[in-house]
Amino acid sequence: MLLRNGEEVTRGERIAHTTQAAGAYRVEAYLDRRWSPGGNATPWILSNPIALFPPEELAARSRRAEPAPDAAEDVGLLSTARAVVDDFGSGPLRQAWQVDKSPDAEGSIRQHDGSLRFGFALGPGATSHASFCDWTERDLSPYRGLVFRVRSDRPLRFDVQVRTTQGDSAGGVRVWRRSVRSGGEWRWAVVPFASLKTYDGRGGRPDLRHVRGVYLHVDESNLPPASRGTLWIDDLGFGS
């Protein structure tokens, strides 16, 4: 079976397909039911996707996938005073924390051993994403960056996003981002606001007086489609 953005295009014992339709294509192959336990359709091959996009989309995806310098390099920001947003210790999780995801993705958050646990599962499509966010309006102009501790169930990269209110942008919100790496051991991550870049490529600097939300975001720019994983976040705050 040939799929495009997770939707079936064609199937058969042999497939030859010519297309100019943009999307992420992959193949699924199943064992003959006669050879499968219980007569079920058992997966045999689940291929990696092949991306077919126009040049401008390929360029945008390449920009999003470009790794940013490791956040821990800004040692100066680590040593400054911080306004703690959450240490995820005792008490219930603040209602401000929410999951934001595409329809084909899954995401869940809960407190776990004094940290915030985020479990995610991306869908098979090229635009699948999952985030957890603090959707609170803030004035962050007195601060220089975001500081937190992070670990994950395996080495991976994810995006930290600061979303600001801006009337001439889609939905009235402009997205500023930087990628951060994590692994199996706890480490400090620092995201200076001066290092944030936009998806839209228009440049400029975020208006920190009008922050609408802070996101930790996984998508296809850093992970393959259908990826699953877990992130833990702790001691999140803003450094001055």
C-alpha positions as CSV (number, residue, x, y, z in Angstrom):
1,M,0.0,0.0,0.0
2,L,1.3,3.5,-0.9
3,L,0.3,6.3,1.4
4,R,0.6,10.1,1.0
5,N,0.4,12.1,4.2
6,G,-1.0,9.1,5.9
7,E,-3.8,8.5,3.4
8,E,-3.9,5.5,1.0
9,V,-3.1,6.3,-2.6
10,T,-3.1,2.9,-4.1
11,R,-2.4,-0.8,-3.3
12,G,-1.6,-4.1,-4.9
13,E,0.9,-6.9,-5.2
14,R,3.0,-4.5,-7.4
15,I,2.8,-0.8,-7.3
16,A,4.0,1.7,-10.0
17,H,2.7,5.2,-9.3
18,T,3.6,8.5,-11.0
19,T,2.6,11.8,-9.3
20,Q,3.3,15.5,-9.0
21,A,1.2,15.9,-5.9
22,A,3.2,17.3,-3.0
23,G,3.4,15.3,0.2
24,A,5.2,12.7,2.3
25,Y,5.0,9.3,0.7
26,R,5.7,5.9,2.3
27,V,5.0,2.2,1.7
28,E,3.4,-0.4,3.9
29,A,3.7,-4.1,3.1
30,Y,1.9,-6.9,4.9
31,L,2.5,-10.6,5.0
32,D,0.0,-12.9,3.2
33,R,-2.7,-13.7,5.8
34,R,-2.1,-17.4,5.1
35,W,1.4,-17.0,6.6
36,S,0.4,-14.8,9.6
37,P,-0.5,-16.0,13.1
38,G,-4.3,-16.1,13.5
39,G,-4.7,-15.1,9.8
40,N,-4.2,-11.4,10.7
41,A,-2.7,-8.7,8.4
42,T,0.9,-8.6,9.9
43,P,3.1,-5.7,9.0
44,W,6.3,-6.7,7.1
45,I,7.7,-3.3,5.9
46,L,6.9,0.1,7.2
47,S,9.1,2.4,5.1
48,N,10.6,5.7,5.9
49,P,8.9,8.6,4.2
50,I,10.0,10.2,0.9
51,A,9.2,13.9,0.9
52,L,8.0,15.4,-2.4
53,F,7.5,19.2,-2.0
54,P,8.0,22.3,-4.1
55,P,11.3,24.2,-3.6
56,E,9.9,26.9,-1.3
57,E,8.5,24.3,1.1
58,L,11.7,22.3,1.0
59,A,13.6,25.4,1.9
60,A,11.3,26.2,4.8
61,R,11.6,22.6,6.2
62,S,15.3,22.8,5.9
63,R,15.4,26.1,7.9
64,R,13.2,24.6,10.6
65,A,15.3,21.5,10.8
66,E,18.6,23.4,11.1
67,P,19.9,22.7,14.7
68,A,20.5,25.7,16.8
69,P,23.6,26.0,19.0
70,D,23.2,24.1,22.3
71,A,21.4,26.2,24.8
72,A,23.7,25.3,27.6
73,E,26.4,27.4,26.0
74,D,24.9,30.6,27.5
75,V,26.4,30.0,31.0
76,G,25.9,33.6,32.0
77,L,22.1,33.3,31.8
78,L,22.2,30.2,33.9
79,S,24.0,32.1,36.7
80,T,21.4,34.9,36.9
81,A,18.4,35.2,39.1
82,R,15.3,33.5,37.8
83,A,11.6,34.0,38.1
84,V,10.4,30.4,38.6
85,V,7.2,29.5,36.7
86,D,6.9,25.9,37.8
87,D,9.0,23.4,39.8
88,F,6.2,20.8,39.3
89,G,6.5,19.7,42.9
90,S,3.6,19.2,45.3
91,G,0.1,20.3,44.5
92,P,-2.0,19.9,41.4
93,L,-0.7,20.8,37.9
94,R,-1.6,24.4,37.0
95,Q,-4.6,24.6,34.6
96,A,-2.5,26.9,32.4
97,W,-0.6,23.8,31.1
98,Q,-2.3,22.4,28.1
99,V,-1.7,19.9,25.3
100,D,-1.8,21.3,21.7
101,K,-1.6,18.8,18.8
102,S,-2.6,18.1,15.3
103,P,-5.6,15.7,14.8
104,D,-3.4,12.8,13.9
105,A,-1.1,13.1,16.9
106,E,-1.4,12.2,20.6
107,G,-0.1,14.0,23.7
108,S,-0.5,13.8,27.4
109,I,0.9,15.7,30.4
110,R,1.0,14.8,34.1
111,Q,3.2,15.4,37.1
112,H,5.7,12.6,37.7
113,D,8.3,12.5,40.5
114,G,8.4,16.2,40.9
115,S,8.6,17.0,37.2
116,L,6.2,17.4,34.2
117,R,6.0,14.3,32.0
118,F,5.0,14.8,28.4
119,G,4.2,11.7,26.3
120,F,3.7,12.2,22.6
121,A,3.0,10.2,19.4
122,L,3.2,11.9,16.1
123,G,1.0,10.8,13.2
124,P,2.2,9.6,9.8
125,G,1.6,12.9,8.0
126,A,4.1,15.6,7.0
127,T,2.6,18.2,9.3
128,S,2.0,16.2,12.5
129,H,2.9,17.9,15.7
130,A,2.3,17.8,19.5
131,S,3.1,20.4,22.1
132,F,2.5,21.2,25.7
133,C,2.2,24.9,26.5
134,D,1.6,27.4,29.2
135,W,-1.0,29.6,27.4
136,T,-0.7,32.6,29.6
137,E,-0.4,36.2,28.6
138,R,2.9,37.7,30.0
139,D,5.2,40.6,29.7
140,L,8.6,39.0,29.4
141,S,10.5,42.2,28.5
142,P,12.4,42.3,31.8
143,Y,13.9,38.8,31.1
144,R,16.7,37.6,28.8
145,G,15.6,34.0,28.3
146,L,13.9,30.8,29.3
147,V,15.7,28.3,31.6
148,F,14.7,24.8,32.6
149,R,15.9,21.2,33.2
150,V,15.0,18.5,30.7
151,R,15.5,14.8,30.0
152,S,13.9,12.4,27.5
153,D,13.6,8.7,26.9
154,R,16.3,8.9,24.1
155,P,18.4,11.6,22.5
156,L,16.2,13.9,20.5
157,R,15.6,17.6,19.6
158,F,12.5,19.5,20.1
159,D,11.5,23.2,19.7
160,V,11.0,25.8,22.4
161,Q,8.5,28.4,21.1
162,V,7.5,31.8,22.3
163,R,4.3,33.0,20.7
164,T,3.6,36.7,20.7
165,T,0.5,38.7,19.8
166,Q,0.8,40.4,16.4
167,G,-2.2,41.5,14.4
168,D,-0.8,41.1,10.9
169,S,0.2,37.4,11.4
170,A,-1.9,34.3,10.9
171,G,-4.3,34.0,13.8
172,G,-2.9,37.2,15.3
173,V,0.0,35.3,16.7
174,R,3.6,35.1,15.6
175,V,5.8,32.0,16.5
176,W,9.4,32.4,17.6
177,R,11.5,29.2,18.0
178,R,14.7,27.5,18.8
179,S,15.6,23.8,19.0
180,V,16.9,22.2,22.1
181,R,18.5,18.8,22.5
182,S,17.8,16.4,25.3
183,G,18.8,12.9,26.4
184,G,18.5,10.3,29.1
185,E,20.2,12.4,31.8
186,W,18.9,15.6,33.3
187,R,20.6,18.7,31.9
188,W,20.0,22.5,32.0
189,A,18.6,24.1,28.9
190,V,18.8,27.8,28.3
191,V,17.0,29.6,25.5
192,P,18.0,33.3,25.2
193,F,15.2,35.3,23.7
194,A,17.7,37.0,21.4
195,S,18.4,33.6,19.7
196,L,14.8,33.0,18.7
197,K,13.9,32.9,15.0
198,T,10.6,32.8,13.1
199,Y,9.1,30.1,11.0
200,D,7.8,32.8,8.6
201,G,11.4,34.0,7.8
202,R,10.4,37.7,8.2
203,G,13.1,38.4,10.7
204,G,12.9,40.9,13.5
205,R,12.7,40.3,17.2
206,P,9.8,39.1,19.3
207,D,7.7,41.7,21.1
208,L,8.3,40.3,24.6
209,R,5.8,42.7,26.1
210,H,3.0,40.7,24.5
211,V,3.8,37.0,25.0
212,R,0.7,34.8,24.5
213,G,2.2,31.4,25.2
214,V,5.3,29.3,25.8
215,Y,5.4,26.0,24.0
216,L,7.6,22.9,24.0
217,H,6.9,21.4,20.6
218,V,7.8,18.2,18.7
219,D,7.1,17.8,14.9
220,E,8.6,16.5,11.7
221,S,11.4,19.0,11.5
222,N,13.2,17.2,14.3
223,L,11.6,13.7,14.4
224,P,10.4,11.2,11.7
225,P,6.7,10.8,11.2
226,A,5.0,8.4,13.6
227,S,7.7,9.0,16.3
228,R,6.8,8.3,19.9
229,G,8.6,9.5,23.0
230,T,8.6,11.1,26.4
231,L,10.0,14.4,27.7
232,W,10.4,15.4,31.4
233,I,10.6,19.1,32.3
234,D,11.5,20.6,35.7
235,D,12.5,23.9,37.3
236,L,11.2,26.1,34.5
237,G,11.7,29.9,34.8
238,F,12.8,33.1,33.2
239,G,16.3,34.4,33.6
240,S,17.0,38.1,34.0
